[in-house]
């Protein structure tokens, strides 16, 4: 049994609840423990994961958030930089499933967040579990 921290950027409450529901279900179905940490926005997720990873309290992480395209360039910055930073942490050996969904509109977000539809929260949790398993395979 491993301990996973779900780090969420709570901006769209109902969508986040669905993503977390999917992530928690996948982690708990696999026999793992979960906790949730809330940060202000998607750009803060990688920093929070880095700090939590340094603590040694968690075996893996799931990033949860929703970024919906708006009228400004901000969407590209948030989507790109949060993904880049999560990938950098993953390349450093931290098991992270990226469940930050980036969409054009709220309808797309609803479909992706819903555990009964695309279940991107559950998929992110399964990715984190897979990476943790791979890390264990190569541990010395």
C-alpha positions as CSV (number, residue, x, y, z in Angstrom):
1,X,0.0,0.0,0.0
2,X,1.3,3.4,-1.0
3,X,0.3,6.9,0.1
4,X,-0.7,9.3,-2.7
5,X,-1.3,13.0,-2.4
6,X,-3.9,14.5,-4.8
7,X,-3.0,18.1,-5.4
8,X,-5.9,20.1,-6.8
9,X,-6.3,23.6,-8.1
10,X,-9.8,24.3,-6.9
11,X,-11.2,26.8,-9.4
12,X,-14.2,24.9,-10.9
13,X,-15.6,23.2,-7.8
14,X,-18.0,20.8,-9.4
15,X,-15.5,19.7,-12.0
16,X,-12.7,19.2,-9.4
17,X,-15.1,17.2,-7.3
18,X,-15.6,14.8,-10.2
19,X,-11.9,14.6,-11.0
20,X,-11.0,13.9,-7.4
21,X,-13.8,11.3,-7.1
22,X,-12.3,9.4,-10.1
23,X,-8.8,9.7,-8.8
24,X,-9.7,8.6,-5.3
25,X,-11.7,5.6,-6.5
26,X,-8.8,4.4,-8.7
27,X,-6.2,4.8,-5.9
28,X,-8.4,3.2,-3.2
29,X,-9.5,0.4,-5.6
30,X,-5.8,-0.4,-6.0
31,X,-5.4,-0.5,-2.2
32,X,-3.6,2.9,-1.7
33,X,-4.2,5.7,0.8
34,X,-5.1,9.2,-0.4
35,X,-5.0,12.8,0.9
36,X,-6.0,16.0,-0.9
37,X,-4.2,19.3,-0.8
38,X,-5.7,22.4,-2.4
39,X,-3.6,25.1,-4.0
40,X,-4.8,28.4,-5.6
41,X,-4.3,27.5,-9.2
42,X,-2.8,25.1,-11.7
43,X,0.5,26.9,-11.8
44,X,1.0,26.2,-8.1
45,X,0.4,22.4,-8.4
46,X,4.0,21.5,-9.4
47,X,5.5,23.6,-6.6
48,X,3.2,22.0,-4.0
49,X,4.1,18.5,-5.4
50,X,7.9,19.4,-5.2
51,X,7.5,20.5,-1.6
52,X,5.5,17.5,-0.6
53,X,7.9,15.1,-2.4
54,X,10.8,16.6,-0.4
55,X,8.9,15.8,2.8
56,X,9.1,12.0,2.1
57,X,5.5,11.6,3.3
58,X,4.1,10.4,0.0
59,X,4.9,7.8,-2.6
60,X,3.1,9.4,-5.5
61,X,1.0,12.3,-6.6
62,X,-2.0,13.1,-8.8
63,X,-2.3,16.6,-10.2
64,X,-6.0,17.7,-10.6
65,X,-7.3,20.9,-12.2
66,X,-9.3,22.4,-15.0
67,X,-8.1,25.0,-17.4
68,X,-10.7,26.3,-19.8
69,X,-9.7,28.5,-22.7
70,X,-10.7,32.1,-22.3
71,X,-10.3,35.3,-24.3
72,X,-6.6,35.9,-23.4
73,X,-3.2,34.2,-23.8
74,X,-3.3,33.2,-20.1
75,X,-4.8,29.8,-21.1
76,X,-1.6,28.8,-23.0
77,X,0.7,29.9,-20.2
78,X,-1.2,28.0,-17.5
79,X,-1.7,24.9,-19.6
80,X,1.9,24.8,-21.0
81,X,3.8,25.8,-17.9
82,X,1.9,23.5,-15.5
83,X,2.4,20.5,-17.8
84,X,6.1,21.4,-18.4
85,X,6.8,21.7,-14.6
86,X,5.0,18.4,-13.9
87,X,7.0,16.7,-16.6
88,X,10.2,18.1,-15.1
89,X,9.3,16.6,-11.7
90,X,8.4,13.3,-13.3
91,X,11.8,13.3,-15.1
92,X,13.4,13.7,-11.6
93,X,11.8,10.4,-10.6
94,X,8.6,11.6,-8.9
95,X,5.6,9.5,-9.7
96,X,2.9,12.0,-10.9
97,X,-0.3,11.4,-12.8
98,X,-1.3,14.6,-14.6
99,X,-5.0,15.1,-14.3
100,X,-5.0,18.8,-15.2
101,X,-7.5,18.9,-18.0
102,X,-7.2,21.7,-20.6
103,X,-10.3,22.3,-22.7
104,X,-12.0,24.7,-25.0
105,X,-15.2,24.9,-23.0
106,X,-17.1,23.7,-19.9
107,X,-19.0,21.0,-21.9
108,X,-15.7,19.3,-22.8
109,X,-14.6,19.7,-19.2
110,X,-17.7,18.0,-17.9
111,X,-17.2,14.9,-20.1
112,X,-13.5,14.6,-19.2
113,X,-14.1,15.1,-15.5
114,X,-17.0,12.7,-15.0
115,X,-16.0,9.3,-13.7
116,X,-18.8,7.8,-15.7
117,X,-17.5,9.2,-18.9
118,X,-13.8,10.0,-19.7
119,X,-12.7,9.8,-16.1
120,X,-9.5,11.8,-16.5
121,X,-9.0,11.9,-12.7
122,X,-9.1,8.1,-12.6
123,X,-6.7,7.9,-15.6
124,X,-4.3,10.3,-13.9
125,X,-4.3,8.2,-10.7
126,X,-3.7,5.0,-12.7
127,X,-0.7,6.7,-14.4
128,X,0.7,7.7,-11.1
129,X,0.3,4.1,-9.8
130,X,2.0,2.8,-13.0
131,X,5.0,5.2,-12.6
132,X,5.4,4.2,-8.9
133,X,5.4,0.5,-10.0
134,X,8.1,1.3,-12.6
135,X,10.2,3.2,-10.1
136,X,10.0,0.2,-7.7
137,X,11.1,-2.1,-10.5
138,X,14.3,-0.1,-11.0
139,X,15.0,0.7,-7.3
140,X,18.3,-0.5,-5.9
